[in-house]
Amino acid sequence: MKKSFILTALVIVIAIIVAYLYQHNKADNQKVVNVYSARKEELVRALFADFTNKTDIKVRYITGDDSQLLSRIENGGDADLFLTADAVNLILAESRGLLSKVDSKILKDSIPEQFRDNEDYWFGLTKRTRILVYNKDLINPNHLTTYEDLANPKWKGKILVSSSISPYNRSLIAFMIANHGFEKTKKWVTGIVNNMARKPSSGDTDQIDAAAAGEGGIAIVNSYYFARMLAKNKKSMEKLGIFFPNQKDKGAMVNISGAAVVKNAKNRENAILLLEFLVSKEAQELYAKENHEYPIVKDVEVSDILKSWGNYVQSDLPLKELEKHLLKAVMIADECKWR
């Protein structure tokens, strides 16, 4: 009888412990959001820390290459939110069925329609412009005009640009197709390739360094790379100037960094809260000041460096339009040998 009582009591105690641990773990899981970020840790660390301080939701994140992260998601990775640069990467994730629709008034009210998916699968968080950075000793800025003019033979041996594999350049080619059609864009890419100062390699910062060293005269890069390099070492950038193309017609191409909730997110509500936090004034100011990116929302000041560049005419092409032309963009780059 005594043994039976002890056994029963032991079972009850174990049951209570198991129930407590289950509820404790469940509560912990409700305070977590898992992020797969193709943006570098130094660009997101402070934002995630602020979010945790405000909500008590812990952000667990890994950083890596877009293709690797998307592959992990496809193979059952535990991502709740996918964070990346360039609309191309978000469009590709959507086309592979990896994203979930988010119906959020905060996101729709904060983000201009041009910079988010029209079916609510992905959302822009910051803006960056595809600009020209030129060597003042080699290039007269009065001779710079448009993206189209970069294919002019007068710029032979002057163009510095990264590989066409870069999503930034795939977006730019798709942007040109949207504005000019397949054949005209193919001629343009051929002209760009003929005018390259060297074989495309590395990223945008390497093109800026090459322009400063005089290896070429004009670097096609994203605005925030140059702004960050100016902030770190203005003296080393003294030889360089900035030019916004197409100011007398369609405007300069504007792209985004952005994010999307993953289709099989286990912490979906937390992911949406984080996404909404990233378009808050506080987060947008941090993006602007620390990363020198253009805020996606209104009434947030840009950094002093971006402010010194002044206002400029932006293209009003919806980024969703790029989706129609991405495959053709890859085909053109391959055919014209923009490697």
C-alpha positions as CSV (number, residue, x, y, z in Angstrom):
1,M,0.0,0.0,0.0
2,K,2.8,2.4,1.0
3,K,4.8,1.5,-2.2
4,S,1.7,2.2,-4.3
5,F,1.1,5.6,-2.7
6,I,4.8,6.6,-3.3
7,L,4.6,5.5,-6.9
8,T,1.4,7.4,-7.4
9,A,2.9,10.5,-5.8
10,L,6.0,10.2,-8.0
11,V,3.9,9.9,-11.1
12,I,2.0,13.1,-10.1
13,V,5.2,15.0,-9.4
14,I,6.7,14.0,-12.8
15,A,3.4,15.0,-14.6
16,I,3.5,18.4,-12.9
17,I,7.2,18.9,-13.9
18,V,6.5,17.8,-17.5
19,A,3.5,20.1,-17.7
20,Y,5.5,23.0,-16.3
21,L,8.4,22.5,-18.7
22,Y,6.0,22.2,-21.6
23,Q,4.3,25.5,-20.7
24,H,7.6,27.1,-20.0
25,N,9.0,26.1,-23.4
26,K,5.8,27.1,-25.1
27,A,6.0,30.6,-23.5
28,D,9.6,30.9,-24.6
29,N,8.7,30.0,-28.2
30,Q,6.1,32.7,-28.2
31,K,8.8,35.2,-27.4
32,V,11.1,34.3,-30.3
33,V,11.3,35.2,-34.0
34,N,13.8,33.4,-36.3
35,V,15.3,35.6,-39.1
36,Y,17.3,34.5,-42.1
37,S,19.2,37.6,-43.1
38,A,21.1,38.1,-46.3
39,R,22.1,41.5,-44.9
40,K,25.3,41.6,-42.9
41,E,25.2,41.4,-39.1
42,E,26.5,44.9,-38.5
43,L,23.5,46.3,-40.5
44,V,20.8,44.6,-38.5
45,R,22.2,43.9,-35.0
46,A,21.2,47.2,-33.5
47,L,17.7,47.0,-35.0
48,F,17.1,43.6,-33.6
49,A,18.3,44.6,-30.2
50,D,16.0,47.6,-30.1
51,F,13.1,45.4,-31.2
52,T,13.8,42.9,-28.3
53,N,14.1,45.8,-25.8
54,K,10.7,47.1,-26.9
55,T,8.8,43.8,-27.2
56,D,10.7,41.2,-25.1
57,I,10.7,39.0,-28.2
58,K,14.1,37.5,-28.8
59,V,15.5,37.7,-32.4
60,R,17.5,34.6,-33.4
61,Y,19.1,35.2,-36.7
62,I,21.6,33.8,-39.1
63,T,23.3,35.7,-42.0
64,G,24.4,34.3,-45.3
65,D,24.1,34.4,-49.1
66,D,20.6,34.7,-50.5
67,S,20.7,31.4,-52.5
68,Q,21.9,29.5,-49.4
69,L,19.3,30.9,-47.2
70,L,16.5,30.3,-49.6
71,S,17.7,26.7,-50.1
72,R,17.6,26.2,-46.3
73,I,14.0,27.6,-46.2
74,E,13.0,25.1,-49.0
75,N,14.6,22.3,-47.0
76,G,12.7,22.9,-43.9
77,G,14.7,25.6,-42.2
78,D,13.1,27.3,-39.2
79,A,13.0,30.9,-40.6
80,D,10.0,33.1,-39.7
81,L,11.2,36.2,-41.6
82,F,13.5,36.5,-44.7
83,L,15.5,39.7,-44.8
84,T,17.4,40.7,-48.0
85,A,18.7,43.4,-50.3
86,D,17.1,44.0,-53.7
87,A,13.6,43.3,-55.0
88,V,15.0,40.5,-57.2
89,N,15.7,38.3,-54.2
90,L,12.2,38.8,-52.8
91,I,10.6,38.2,-56.2
92,L,12.5,35.0,-56.6
93,A,11.5,33.8,-53.1
94,E,7.9,34.5,-53.9
95,S,8.1,32.7,-57.3
96,R,9.4,29.6,-55.4
97,G,6.4,29.6,-53.1
98,L,8.4,30.3,-50.0
99,L,6.6,33.4,-48.7
100,S,3.3,34.1,-47.0
101,K,0.9,37.0,-47.5
102,V,0.7,39.6,-44.8
103,D,-2.4,41.8,-44.5
104,S,-1.0,44.7,-42.4
105,K,-2.5,48.2,-42.3
106,I,0.7,49.5,-40.7
107,L,2.8,48.2,-43.6
108,K,0.4,49.4,-46.3
109,D,0.1,52.8,-44.8
110,S,3.9,53.2,-44.3
111,I,5.3,51.8,-47.5
112,P,4.5,53.4,-50.9
113,E,2.8,50.9,-53.2
114,Q,5.7,51.2,-55.7
115,F,8.0,49.5,-53.1
116,R,6.0,46.5,-52.0
117,D,4.4,43.5,-53.6
118,N,0.9,44.2,-54.9
119,E,-0.3,40.8,-53.4
120,D,1.3,41.5,-50.0
121,Y,4.0,38.8,-50.1
122,W,7.0,41.2,-49.6
123,F,7.7,44.7,-48.4
124,G,10.4,47.3,-49.0
125,L,12.2,48.6,-45.8
126,T,14.8,51.0,-47.2
127,K,15.6,52.6,-50.6
128,R,18.9,52.8,-52.5
129,T,19.6,54.3,-55.9
130,R,21.7,52.9,-58.7
131,I,24.1,55.9,-59.1
132,L,27.3,56.7,-61.0
133,V,30.4,57.4,-59.0
134,Y,33.1,59.1,-61.2
135,N,36.7,59.9,-60.9
136,K,37.0,63.8,-61.1
137,D,40.4,63.6,-62.8
138,L,39.1,61.4,-65.6
139,I,35.5,62.4,-66.1
140,N,33.8,65.7,-66.7
141,P,30.4,65.4,-64.9
142,N,28.9,67.7,-67.5
143,H,29.3,64.9,-70.0
144,L,27.3,62.4,-67.8
145,T,23.6,62.1,-68.6
146,T,21.8,58.8,-68.5
147,Y,22.2,55.0,-68.0
148,E,21.6,54.7,-71.7
149,D,24.5,56.9,-72.6
150,L,26.9,54.6,-70.7
151,A,26.8,52.4,-73.8
152,N,28.2,55.2,-76.0
153,P,31.6,54.4,-77.4
154,K,33.0,57.6,-75.9
155,W,33.1,55.8,-72.6
156,K,35.2,52.9,-73.9
157,G,37.6,51.6,-71.1
158,K,35.8,53.8,-68.5
159,I,33.0,51.7,-67.1
160,L,33.4,49.8,-63.8
161,V,30.6,47.4,-62.7
162,S,30.2,44.2,-60.8
163,S,29.1,40.8,-62.3
164,S,25.7,40.4,-63.9
165,I,25.1,37.7,-61.3
166,S,24.7,40.5,-58.8
167,P,21.0,41.1,-58.1
168,Y,21.6,44.8,-58.4
169,N,22.7,44.4,-62.0
170,R,19.9,41.9,-62.9
171,S,17.5,44.5,-61.5
172,L,19.1,47.2,-63.6
173,I,18.9,45.2,-66.8
174,A,15.3,44.3,-66.1
175,F,14.6,48.0,-65.4
176,M,16.0,48.9,-68.8
177,I,13.9,46.2,-70.5
178,A,10.8,47.6,-68.8
179,N,11.6,51.0,-70.2
180,H,13.0,50.1,-73.6
181,G,12.1,46.5,-74.5
182,F,14.3,43.5,-75.2
183,E,16.2,44.5,-78.4
184,K,17.2,48.0,-77.3
185,T,18.3,46.7,-73.9
186,K,20.4,44.0,-75.6
187,K,22.2,46.7,-77.6
188,W,22.7,48.7,-74.4
189,V,24.2,45.8,-72.6
190,T,26.5,45.1,-75.5
191,G,27.7,48.7,-75.3
192,I,28.3,48.5,-71.6
193,V,30.4,45.3,-72.0
194,N,32.4,47.0,-74.8
195,N,33.1,50.0,-72.5
196,M,34.2,48.0,-69.4
197,A,37.5,49.1,-68.0
198,R,38.1,45.5,-66.7
199,K,36.4,42.2,-66.3
200,P,33.5,42.5,-63.8
201,S,34.4,41.2,-60.4
202,S,33.6,41.5,-56.7
203,G,31.0,44.0,-55.4
204,D,30.1,47.6,-55.5
205,T,32.7,48.8,-53.0
206,D,35.5,47.3,-55.2
207,Q,34.2,49.3,-58.2
208,I,34.4,52.5,-56.1
209,D,37.9,51.7,-55.0
210,A,38.9,51.0,-58.6
211,A,37.4,54.4,-59.7
212,A,39.4,56.1,-56.9
213,A,42.6,54.3,-58.1
214,G,41.9,55.4,-61.7
215,E,41.4,51.9,-63.1
216,G,38.2,53.3,-64.7
217,G,36.3,56.5,-64.7
218,I,32.7,55.6,-63.9
219,A,31.4,53.1,-61.4
220,I,27.8,51.9,-61.5
221,V,26.9,51.3,-57.8
222,N,24.3,51.5,-55.1
223,S,24.1,54.8,-53.3
224,Y,24.6,53.5,-49.8
225,Y,27.9,51.8,-50.5
226,F,29.5,55.1,-51.5
227,A,27.8,56.9,-48.6
228,R,29.2,54.4,-46.1
229,M,32.7,54.6,-47.6
230,L,32.5,58.4,-47.4
231,A,31.5,58.2,-43.8
232,K,34.4,55.9,-42.9
233,N,37.2,57.7,-44.8
234,K,36.2,60.9,-46.6
235,K,39.8,61.8,-47.6
236,S,40.3,58.6,-49.6
237,M,37.2,59.4,-51.6
238,E,38.2,63.0,-52.4
239,K,38.8,62.1,-56.1
240,L,35.3,60.9,-56.5
241,G,32.0,62.6,-57.3
242,I,28.4,61.3,-57.5
243,F,25.9,61.6,-60.4
244,F,22.2,60.7,-60.5
245,P,21.3,59.5,-64.1
246,N,18.2,60.3,-66.1
247,Q,17.3,63.5,-64.3
248,K,15.6,65.0,-67.4
249,D,13.4,62.0,-68.2
250,K,12.4,58.9,-66.3
251,G,14.5,59.4,-63.2
252,A,17.2,57.3,-61.5
253,M,16.4,53.7,-60.7
254,V,15.4,53.1,-57.0
255,N,15.6,49.7,-55.5
256,I,15.0,48.4,-52.0
257,S,16.1,46.2,-49.1
258,G,13.1,44.3,-47.9
259,A,11.6,41.4,-46.0
260,A,8.9,38.8,-46.1
261,V,7.2,36.4,-43.7
262,V,8.1,32.8,-44.6
263,K,5.3,30.5,-45.6
264,N,5.8,27.9,-42.9
265,A,6.7,30.4,-40.1
266,K,6.2,28.9,-36.7
267,N,6.3,32.4,-35.0
268,R,4.2,34.2,-37.7
269,E,2.8,36.9,-35.4
270,N,6.2,37.8,-34.0
271,A,7.6,37.9,-37.5
272,I,4.8,40.4,-38.5
273,L,5.6,42.5,-35.4
274,L,9.2,42.7,-36.3
275,L,8.4,43.6,-39.9
276,E,6.1,46.4,-38.7
277,F,8.8,47.6,-36.3
278,L,11.3,47.9,-39.2
279,V,9.1,50.6,-40.8
280,S,8.7,52.5,-37.5
281,K,10.2,56.0,-37.3
282,E,12.8,54.7,-34.8
283,A,14.0,51.9,-37.0
284,Q,14.0,54.0,-40.1
285,E,16.1,56.7,-38.5
286,L,18.6,54.0,-37.5
287,Y,18.7,52.7,-41.1
288,A,19.2,56.3,-42.3
289,K,21.9,57.4,-39.9
290,E,23.9,54.2,-39.5
291,N,23.6,52.5,-42.9
292,H,23.1,55.7,-45.1
293,E,20.0,54.2,-46.8
294,Y,17.1,56.3,-47.9
295,P,14.1,55.8,-45.6
296,I,11.1,54.0,-47.1
297,V,8.6,56.1,-45.0
298,K,7.9,59.8,-45.1
299,D,9.1,62.4,-42.6
300,V,12.3,60.6,-41.7
301,E,15.5,62.6,-42.2
302,V,18.3,61.1,-44.3
303,S,21.9,61.1,-43.1
304,D,24.0,64.2,-43.5
305,I,25.9,62.6,-46.4
306,L,22.8,61.8,-48.4
307,K,21.4,65.3,-47.5
308,S,24.5,66.9,-49.0
309,W,23.7,65.1,-52.3
310,G,20.4,66.9,-52.6
311,N,17.1,65.9,-54.0
312,Y,16.9,64.0,-57.3
313,V,14.2,62.6,-59.7
314,Q,13.4,59.0,-59.0
315,S,11.8,56.5,-61.4
316,D,8.2,55.7,-60.6
317,L,8.4,52.2,-62.0
318,P,6.8,49.7,-59.6
319,L,9.5,47.2,-58.5
320,K,7.0,44.4,-59.1
321,E,7.3,45.1,-62.8
322,L,10.9,43.8,-62.7
323,E,9.5,40.2,-62.3
324,K,8.3,40.1,-65.9
325,H,11.7,40.8,-67.2
326,L,14.2,38.9,-64.9
327,L,14.5,35.8,-67.1
328,K,15.1,38.0,-70.2
329,A,17.7,40.0,-68.2
330,V,19.7,36.9,-67.5
331,M,19.5,35.8,-71.1
332,I,20.7,39.2,-72.3
333,A,23.6,39.3,-69.9
334,D,24.7,35.8,-71.0
335,E,24.3,36.5,-74.7
336,C,26.3,39.7,-74.4
337,K,29.0,38.2,-72.2
338,W,28.4,40.4,-69.2
339,R,29.8,37.7,-66.8
